[in-house]
Amino acid sequence: EHDSVMQAAPGSGTVSAMFTHTHDQFGDPHDEIDIEFLGKDLTKMYANYFTEGRAMGGHYVPLGFDASKEIHLYAFEWEANEIRWYVDDRLVYTATPQTHPIPQTPGRLMLSLWSGGPEQYDWHGKPTFKNGTRARFYCLSYRAEGDRSGQCSDTFTTGRRSR
Protein backbone atom coordinates (compact mmCIF):
# COMPACT_ATOMS: atom_id res chain seq x y z
CA GLU A 1 0.00 0.00 0.00
CA HIS A 2 1.15 3.52 -0.82
CA ASP A 3 -0.47 6.49 0.90
CA SER A 4 -0.02 10.19 1.34
CA VAL A 5 -1.60 12.86 3.47
CA MET A 6 -1.59 15.90 1.23
CA GLN A 7 -3.18 19.07 -0.05
CA ALA A 8 -3.06 19.80 -3.79
CA ALA A 9 -1.71 23.05 -5.21
CA PRO A 10 -4.37 25.53 -6.32
CA GLY A 11 -4.55 27.05 -9.79
CA SER A 12 -5.09 26.02 -13.37
CA GLY A 13 -1.95 24.47 -14.86
CA THR A 14 -0.76 22.67 -11.72
CA VAL A 15 -0.45 18.90 -11.33
CA SER A 16 0.03 17.67 -7.75
CA ALA A 17 0.94 13.98 -7.67
CA MET A 18 1.94 10.87 -5.76
CA PHE A 19 3.03 8.01 -8.01
CA THR A 20 5.23 4.99 -8.57
CA HIS A 21 7.54 5.24 -11.56
CA THR A 22 10.16 3.29 -13.42
CA HIS A 23 11.51 3.75 -16.91
CA ASP A 24 14.14 2.55 -19.35
CA GLN A 25 16.53 5.10 -17.80
CA PHE A 26 16.57 2.65 -14.85
CA GLY A 27 16.81 -0.42 -17.10
CA ASP A 28 13.10 -1.21 -16.72
CA PRO A 29 9.98 -0.72 -18.81
CA HIS A 30 7.93 2.41 -18.16
CA ASP A 31 5.44 1.30 -15.50
CA GLU A 32 3.63 3.87 -13.39
CA ILE A 33 0.67 4.20 -11.01
CA ASP A 34 -0.66 7.71 -10.37
CA ILE A 35 -2.75 9.77 -8.03
CA GLU A 36 -2.93 13.23 -9.60
CA PHE A 37 -4.81 16.46 -9.02
CA LEU A 38 -5.26 18.78 -11.98
CA GLY A 39 -5.36 22.45 -11.05
CA LYS A 40 -8.17 23.23 -13.48
CA ASP A 41 -10.61 21.12 -11.38
CA LEU A 42 -9.52 20.16 -7.89
CA THR A 43 -12.86 18.54 -7.06
CA LYS A 44 -11.60 15.39 -8.82
CA MET A 45 -8.69 12.99 -8.38
CA TYR A 46 -7.14 11.46 -11.50
CA ALA A 47 -6.27 7.75 -11.07
CA ASN A 48 -4.06 6.51 -13.89
CA TYR A 49 -1.46 3.88 -14.71
CA PHE A 50 1.03 2.86 -17.40
CA THR A 51 2.11 -0.68 -18.27
CA GLU A 52 5.23 -1.15 -20.42
CA GLY A 53 5.05 2.43 -21.66
CA ARG A 54 1.37 2.44 -22.59
CA ALA A 55 -1.16 4.63 -20.77
CA MET A 56 -3.95 2.35 -19.62
CA GLY A 57 -6.61 5.03 -19.42
CA GLY A 58 -7.15 7.37 -16.53
CA HIS A 59 -10.27 7.66 -14.41
CA TYR A 60 -11.58 10.87 -12.81
CA VAL A 61 -12.87 10.35 -9.25
CA PRO A 62 -15.31 13.01 -7.93
CA LEU A 63 -14.18 14.03 -4.44
CA GLY A 64 -17.04 16.14 -3.09
CA PHE A 65 -14.49 18.74 -1.89
CA ASP A 66 -11.69 20.94 -3.25
CA ALA A 67 -8.38 19.06 -2.78
CA SER A 68 -6.49 22.37 -2.44
CA LYS A 69 -8.57 23.59 0.52
CA GLU A 70 -8.40 20.57 2.84
CA ILE A 71 -5.89 17.92 3.90
CA HIS A 72 -6.92 14.37 2.97
CA LEU A 73 -5.51 10.86 2.82
CA TYR A 74 -5.01 9.37 -0.66
CA ALA A 75 -3.80 5.83 -1.27
CA PHE A 76 -3.53 2.96 -3.69
CA GLU A 77 -2.99 -0.74 -3.13
CA TRP A 78 -1.11 -2.48 -5.93
CA GLU A 79 -1.24 -6.24 -6.31
CA ALA A 80 -0.24 -8.41 -9.27
CA ASN A 81 -3.82 -8.54 -10.58
CA GLU A 82 -5.42 -5.38 -9.23
CA ILE A 83 -4.91 -1.74 -8.29
CA ARG A 84 -7.31 -0.11 -5.83
CA TRP A 85 -7.41 3.66 -5.22
CA TYR A 86 -8.74 5.19 -1.96
CA VAL A 87 -9.72 8.61 -0.64
CA ASP A 88 -9.88 8.87 3.17
CA ASP A 89 -9.94 5.05 3.45
CA ARG A 90 -12.92 4.84 1.02
CA LEU A 91 -12.41 2.68 -2.08
CA VAL A 92 -13.06 4.92 -5.12
CA TYR A 93 -11.72 3.00 -8.15
CA THR A 94 -10.39 -0.47 -9.06
CA ALA A 95 -8.38 -1.53 -12.13
CA THR A 96 -8.15 -5.20 -13.14
CA PRO A 97 -6.46 -7.09 -16.00
CA GLN A 98 -9.88 -7.51 -17.60
CA THR A 99 -9.75 -3.78 -18.39
CA HIS A 100 -6.01 -3.28 -19.09
CA PRO A 101 -2.77 -5.09 -18.12
CA ILE A 102 -1.59 -4.27 -14.58
CA PRO A 103 2.00 -2.98 -14.17
CA GLN A 104 4.42 -5.57 -12.79
CA THR A 105 7.74 -3.69 -12.44
CA PRO A 106 8.65 -2.33 -8.99
CA GLY A 107 9.17 1.43 -9.16
CA ARG A 108 10.18 4.41 -7.10
CA LEU A 109 7.57 6.20 -4.97
CA MET A 110 7.54 9.88 -5.88
CA LEU A 111 5.81 13.15 -5.00
CA SER A 112 5.69 16.08 -7.39
CA LEU A 113 4.20 19.40 -8.37
CA TRP A 114 4.63 20.31 -12.01
CA SER A 115 3.15 22.15 -14.98
CA GLY A 116 3.48 21.08 -18.59
CA GLY A 117 3.62 22.85 -21.90
CA PRO A 118 0.86 23.77 -24.35
CA GLU A 119 0.36 20.11 -25.32
CA GLN A 120 -0.93 19.46 -21.75
CA TYR A 121 -3.13 22.55 -21.34
CA ASP A 122 -6.30 20.70 -22.35
CA TRP A 123 -5.54 18.14 -19.64
CA HIS A 124 -4.31 20.20 -16.65
CA GLY A 125 -5.49 23.66 -17.68
CA LYS A 126 -3.71 26.68 -19.06
CA PRO A 127 -1.31 27.97 -16.38
CA THR A 128 -2.90 30.79 -14.37
CA PHE A 129 -1.61 29.74 -10.95
CA LYS A 130 0.06 32.30 -8.71
CA ASN A 131 3.82 32.48 -8.40
CA GLY A 132 4.84 30.50 -5.31
CA THR A 133 1.85 28.15 -5.34
CA ARG A 134 2.62 24.87 -3.63
CA ALA A 135 1.29 21.44 -2.85
CA ARG A 136 1.65 20.25 0.73
CA PHE A 137 2.68 16.71 1.56
CA TYR A 138 2.38 15.93 5.26
CA CYS A 139 3.03 12.18 5.27
CA LEU A 140 4.13 9.53 2.78
CA SER A 141 4.22 5.82 3.50
CA TYR A 142 4.78 2.54 1.71
CA ARG A 143 3.93 -0.87 3.03
CA ALA A 144 4.74 -4.08 1.16
CA GLU A 145 2.11 -6.80 0.87
CA GLY A 146 1.94 -8.69 4.16
CA ASP A 147 3.79 -5.93 6.06
CA ARG A 148 1.98 -4.63 9.15
CA SER A 149 4.21 -1.65 9.99
CA GLY A 150 2.76 1.80 10.62
CA GLN A 151 1.57 4.09 7.87
CA CYS A 152 -0.01 7.54 7.39
CA SER A 153 -3.57 6.27 7.75
CA ASP A 154 -2.85 5.08 11.31
CA THR A 155 -2.99 8.60 12.75
CA PHE A 156 -4.74 10.74 10.14
CA THR A 157 -8.08 12.45 10.82
CA THR A 158 -9.92 13.28 7.58
CA GLY A 159 -11.07 16.63 6.26
CA ARG A 160 -8.81 19.02 8.16
CA ARG A 161 -8.60 22.54 6.80
CA SER A 162 -5.17 23.91 5.99
CA ARG A 163 -3.65 26.71 8.03
Salt bridges, closest charged atoms under 4 A:
ASP24 OD1 - HIS23 ND1 2.55
GLU32 OE1 - HIS30 NE2 2.72
ASP41 OD2 - LYS44 NZ 3.53
GLU70 OE1 - HIS72 NE2 2.73
GLU70 OE2 - ARG161 NH1 3.40
GLU77 OE1 - ARG84 NH2 2.77
GLU79 OE2 - ARG84 NH2 2.92
GLU82 OE1 - ARG84 NH1 2.43
ASP88 OD2 - HIS72 ND1 2.52
